[in-house]
Amino acid sequence: MTSLNRLLGQLDYKYVVATAFVSGIFMDILDTTIVNVALPKLADDFHADIASLEWVVTGYLLSLAVWIPVSGWVGDRFGTKRTFLFANAMFVLGSALCGLAWSIQSLTAFRIFQGVGGGMLTPVGMAMLYRAFTPQERARASAILSVPTTMAPMLGPVLGGFLVDRLSWRWIFYVNVPVGIVSLWFSAVYLREHREAGAGRFDPAGFVLSGFGLAGVLYALSRGVNDGWTSPRVLIAGLGGLISFGLLVAVERRILAPMLDLGLYALRLFRISSLVAFMSFCSQFGMLFLLPLFLQEPRGLSALESGLTTFPQPVGQLLMVQVTSRLYARLGPRKNLVVSTAGLAITSGLFLLVGLQTDLWWIRGLMLLRGMFIAFQMVAMQTAAFSTVPREKTGRASSLISSVRQLAAAMGVAIAATVLISGTSALSGPAASHLAQPGALTAFHTAFAVAALFGLAGLFFALRIRDQDAAAGAAARRAA
C-alpha cells in the first residue's frame, strides 16, 4: 500500500484521473456488449420474444440517456469526485440485482436501475479527464478514452459467451461487482474534488421532458410492429415523445442554466461532429444487437463461438488506436471522419453478402475492418467536438455528447429490432422460433441494410466538416 501511494505520488495527477476514469467506465461499456451475446439464452430461459429482448438492451440505454444530461449539473454542483463515486456504487448495486432477476420484466427493471449509475459514470469521467489534460493534449486524452472503449467491447462478447456457456447468464452481471469495488476504493482514495462555481439550479423541466421524449419514441418503435402503428398506445407514446422533444428544445433555449446546453450546437464543429456521432452510433449498436442473434439463431453457433466471431472488431480498434491521435494531428478531422465513416458504411453493407453458409473467417475479417475504421472515427470525433468548446462548458458538452451517443445507441437497437420483427412476423410457428428459421435471413439482411444507411448518413455529415474550424478553436483556447 505504501509503495502504491509512493508510485502514484510520483505520477502526474492527470494520469491518476485517467486510471480512475478507465477503471470506472470499463464496466459501463462492457455491459453494452456483454449482454448482447446472452440474448438468445435469455429468450430461452424467460420465453421472451424479440420485443422483450430489445428492452433488456434499450432499457439500459434509455436510462443512460436520461441520466447522462443531469450528470453534468450534478458533477458541477456537488463535485465530480462525489458524483463519480455515487455513480460507481449505483452501477455495482444494479449489476448485482440484474444477476438476481427472475423474469424478463424484472431484468429490464434492474437494467434501468443499473443505467442510473452508468449514465453518470461516463460524462463525469470524461469531464474530469478533459479538465486534467491541456487543450494541446486533447488528442492524447481521446486516445486514453479509447482504451476502455476498445478493451471492454473486446472482452465483452468473449467473456459473455464463456460465462453463458460454462456458468450462467447471471455471471455477466456478477462480474461487475469485484471490478466496481476496486474502482470505488481507488477513486475514493486518490481523486481530488472539483466543483464549478457557476453550476446554477437544477432543471426539472429538462429532466422530465427528455425522459418522456426518449421513453415515448422508443416504446412506439418497439411496439409498432406487434400492436400496429395506428394503435392508440403506439400513437400516444410516439406523438407524446415527439411533443416532449419539441417542448424540451423550447424550454432549454429559454432558461439561464439548462440541463442540456443546446446553445453549444451554435458551434458549427460541435454540431456536425454530434450528427456524425449520432448516425455512426445508430449503425454500430444496431449491428451489435443483430450479429449475436444472427450467429446463434439461423447460424446455430454457441454463445462463445458467437463472441469469438465478433471478437476481431475490438482487436482492429486496438491495433489502430496507437496511431489515431497522430493521424488526427496530421490529416485533420475532416479526412479522418470521412474515411472512417465511409468504412463503417461499407462494412455494414458487405454483411448483405453474408449467408447461412458463409465462412466465419469472412465475417471475422469484416469485423476486423470495422474495428479499424471505428478507432479512427472515435478519436477524430471526440477531439473535433471538444476543440471549439469553452473550458468552463466542458462538463455540459461532455454530458450532451454522451447523451447523443446513448440516444443513438438506443435508437439503433430499437430500429434494428423493429425491422427484424417486421421481417420475421410472416414466418410460421411460435414467435420465439422465427429467428432460427432459414427464412429469417432476408429479415437480417434488411436490418443490415438499415445499419449501412445510417453509416451513409454519417458520411454525408462528415463531408461537411471543415478543418479550419478545428484550427481556429484550438488557437482560441491556446490564447485563452
N, C-alpha and C positions, 0 to 999 in steps of 0.2 A: 504493500500500500504506500509506504514511504517512497519507494523508488518510482512508483507511478506518479505520485504527486510531484516529485522532482523532475521527471521527464516532461510532464505537462506544464510545469512552471517554466521550462526552457523553450516551449513551443510558443510561436506567435498565437495570440488569442483567436485569431480568425480560423486557425486550424482546429482549435478546441470546439468552436462553433460548428465547423464543418463535420467533425466527428459526431457531435450530438445530433446534428441535422440528419446525417446519413443513417445513424442507428435508429432514429425515431421514425422517419418516413419510409424506411426499408419495409417495415411491417405493413404500412398503409398500402404501398404499391404492390407488395407481394400478394395482398388479398384481392387485388383487381385481376390477377391471373390465376392464382392457385385454385380459386373456386370454380373457374370455368371447366377445368378438367374433371371435376366431380359432378357436373350437371346430369349426365346420364345415370349415374348411381343414385343421385337424389331423386330422379324421376322414378326409378325402380322402387326405392325404399318407401317413398311417400305417395306413390301412384299419382304423380303430378304431370300435367300437360305442359306444353311449351310456354304458354302464357304465364303459368305459375312459376316455372323455372326462370323465366325472364325477370320476375320481380325479386328473385334472390340476388340477381346482379344489379338490376336497376334500382331496387330499394336502397341498396348501399350507396350507389352513385347519386341517387336523388338526395339522400341525407347529406352526402358530401357537398353537393351543390348548394343546399340550403344553408349549411353551417359555415362554409368557406367564406362567404362575404362578411358575416358578422365577426369572424375571427380577426380581421384587420382592426376593427374598432376595439375588440376585447383586448388584443395584444397591446395596442397603443394606450388604452385606458388603465389596464391592470398590470401591465408588464409582460413582455414577451416570454420571459422565463417561466413565470407563474402560469401563463396560458399554455405554454408548451407542455408543462408537467401535467396540468389538468387534462389536456387532450390525450396525452400518452396514457394516463390512468383510465380514462373512459374507453379508449380503444382496447386496452388489455381486458377490462371487465366485459366489454361487449363480445370479445373473442371467446372468452370462457362461456358466456351464455349461449353463443351460437353452437358451441360444441355440445351443449345440453339440450338442443332443440328436439321436440317430439313430433313436429309436423312441419309441412312446408310453410304454413302460415306463421307459426312461432319462429321458424328460422328467418323468415322475411322480416318479422318484427325486431328480432335481435340484430339483424344486419343493419336495419335503420338506426338502432341504438348505437351500434358499433361505428356507424358513419358520423355520429356526433363528434367523437374523438378524432376520427380520421379526417373529417372536414377541417378541423382546426390545425392539425399537425403540419400539413404541407405549406399553407400560406404563411403561418407564423415562422416556421423554419426557414422558408425562403426569404422572408423579410430580415431575419437575423443574419442569414448568410450574405445577402446583398448589402447590408449595413456594415458588416465586418470587412468586406473587400472594397477597395477603392474603385472608382469608375474605370481606371486603366486595367484593373484586374477582373473585370466582369466576365470576360470570356473564360478565364480560369475558374471563376465561381460557377459558371454554367457547366464547365467540364466536371466539377465536383458534383453538381446536381445530377449529372448524367450517370454517376456511379450507382446510386440506388435505383434510378430509373432503368438501368441496364441489368444490374445483378439480380434485382428482385424478380423481374419478368423471366430472367434466365432460370432461376431456381424454381419459380412458381409452378410451371407445368410438370417438370420432372419430379420435384418434391411432392406435389399434389398427387401425381399419378402413382408414385411409390406408396404414399400413405393410404390412398384409396384402395389399391390392390392388396397391400400387405397388412394393413391395420384396419382403419375405418375412415370414412369421410370426416368424422368428427375431429380427427387429428389435424386436419388442415387449418382448424381454428385454434386448437390447443397449442400448436407450435408457436403461436404469437406470444403466449404468456411468459415463458422464460426470457425471450428476447426483449419483451417490453419491460420486464422488471429490471434488467441490466441497463436499458436505456434510461429508465426513470432514475435509477441511482446515479448514473454518470451525469445526467443533466442537472439533477438537484445539487450535486457537489461542485461542479465545475463551471456551470454557466453563470453569467452576470445578468442582473436585471436591467431592463431598458424600458422606459416609458416615453411617449411623445406628449409634450405639454399641450398641444392643440388637438387632443383626441375628440373633443366635442361630446355631444349627447348620443345616447343610443337611438337608433332609427327603427322604431317598432313597425311603422307602416312598410318600410322597405323589406324588413324581415318577413312579415306576414304575406305581402304581395308576391315576393319571389317564391316563397314556399308553395302558395296556392297555384301560381303560374306553372311551376315545374310539375307539381303533382297532377294538375288537371290535364296538361298536354300529354304527359307520359301515360297516364291512365287511359286516356282516349286512344292513344296509339296501341296500347296493349290489348284493349278490349274491342276495338273496332271490328276486327275480322270475325270474332266469335259472336258478338252481340249485334253486329250490324252498324254501319257508320251513321245511320239515321236513328238509331235507338235513342230514347230520351237521355239515359245516363251518359252515353258516349258524347252526345251533343252538348249536354250541360257541362260535363267535365272539360271537353275540348274548348268550347267557347268561353267558359269561365276562366280557363287557364290563359287563353289569349287576351281576354279583357284584363286579367290581373297583370299580365306583362305590359300592356299598354298603360295601365294606371301606374305601374312601377316606374316606367320611364318618366311619366309626367311628374310624379311625386319626387323622385330622386333629383330631377333637374331643378327643383324649386327650393329645396331645403339647404341650409348652410353646411351641415355636416352629414352627407348621405352615407348610408351603409355601402352602397355601390357608387363609387365616384365615376359616374358616366361621363363627366367632363373630361376625363382622360382620353376619351375617344376623339376629342378635338385634335389630339396629337396624331398626325397622319400615320406615322410609322407604327405607333402602338395600335391604332385602329386596324390597319391592314394586316399586321402580324397576328392580331387576335382572330381575324377572319380566316387566315391561313390555318391557324391552330384549330379553330372550330371544325373546319371541313376535314382536316387531316385526322383529328381525333375521332370524328364520326367514322371515318374509314378504318382506322386502326382498331378501335374497340368493337366495331361491328364484326370484323374478321376474327378477332379473338374470341367472340361469342360463338361464331359459326363453326370454326375449324374443329374444336373438340367434339361437337355434336356430329359433324360430318365424318370425322375419322373413327369415332366409336360406334356410330349407328350404321349407316349404309356400308362403311368400310370394315366394320367389325373388329377394330383394334381394341386392346385393353387400355385402361387409363394411363398406365405407364408408357405403353407404346405410343399413345397419342401425345403425351408430354414430350417424349424423345423426338417425335416428328416435328413438333413446333419449336423445339429447343434451339435450332440454328438461328432463329431470329435474334434473340438477345446475344448470341455469340457474334453475329455480324455487327451488332451495336458495340460490343466490347472491343472488337478488332479495330473499329474506326474511331472510337471515342478519343484516342490519344492524339489524333491528327486534326480533329474537327475544329478545335479552337484556333489552331494555326491557319487552317484553311479559311476560317471566317475572317481573320485579320488580312489575309492575302487576297481573297476573292470578293469579300463584302457580302452583305446579307442577301442581295437580290440573286446572284448566281447560285449561292448555296441553297436558297429556298426553292428556286426554280428547278434545279437538278434533283434535289431530294424529293420534292412534291411530285414531280413527273415520275420519278422512280417508284414512288408509293402507288400512284395510279396504275402504272404499267404492270407492276407485280400483282396488284389486285385483279386486274383484267386477265392476266395469264391463268388465274385459277378457273376460268371458264373452260380451259383445255384439260382440266383435271377430271378424270372419271373414276369409275369403280375399280379399274384395273391399272391405273397409272402407277408407275414405280414410285415408291415412297421417297427415293432419293431425288426425284424431280421436285416433289413438294418441299423437301428439306432445302434444296437449292434455292427455291423461290423464297423460303423463309429467311435464308441467309442474306439474300439480296435485299429483302425488305428491311432487315435489321441494319444493314449498312446505310441505306437511304434514311432511315429513321434517326440514326445517330447524327448524320449531317443536319437533319432538319431541327432536332431538339436544341442543339447549341445555338444555331443561327436564329431560331425563333425566339428563344429566351433572351439572347443578347440584344437582338434588334428591338424587341418590345420594350426593354428597360432603358435603351440608350437615350431616349429623349424624355424620360420621366424624372421630374424633380426629386431630389433625395428625400425630402420630407413626405413625399407621397409614395414612397417605395412600398410601405405596408399595404396601402389601399390598392396600388397597382398589382401587387402580388396576389391579394385576395381576388381581384377582378379577373386576372388571367387564369387563376386556379379555378374560379367559378366557370369560366368559359370551357376549360378542359373537362371538368366533370359534367357540365351540361351536355357538351358534345359527346362524351362517352356514353351517357345515359340515352341520348337521342340515337346514337349509332346503334346501340344494342336494341332499343325499342323498335327502330325501323327495320333492322335486320330480322328480328323475331317476327314482326308483323308480316314482312314479305315471305318468310319461311312458313308461317302458319297459313297464309293465304295460298301458297303453292301446294301445300300438303292436305288442305281441307277436303279436296275431292277424292283422296285416296280411300280405299276401303279398309274396314277393320277398326279396332279401337284407336283413339287418337294417340295413345302412348306408343303405338307400334308404327305410326306413319313414317317416322324418320328412318326406320330400319329397312323400309321397302325400296327396291331399285328405282321406283318412280319418283322418289324424293330427290333424286339427283338434279332434275330440272329446277326444282324449287331452290336448291342450294346454289345452282348456277345463277339464277335470277338475283339471289341475295348477294352473291359475289359481285355481280354487275353493278348493283347499287353502291357497294363499297368502292368500286372503281370510279363511279360517277362522283362520289364525294371527293376522291382524290383529284379528279379533273377540275372540280370547282375550286379546290385549294390551289391548284396550279394557276387558274385564272387570276386569283388574288395575288399570288406570288409574283406574277408578271408585272404587277402594279407597284412593287416595292422600288424605292429609289435609294441608292447608296448614299447620295448626298444628304438625305435626311438623317441617317445614322451618323455621318461625319459631323454634321452641324450640331447634333445633340451631344456628341462626345466632346466637341470643342467647348460648348456652353457649360457643360458640367466641369470640365477642367478649369475654366475661368472662374466658376463659382467656388 
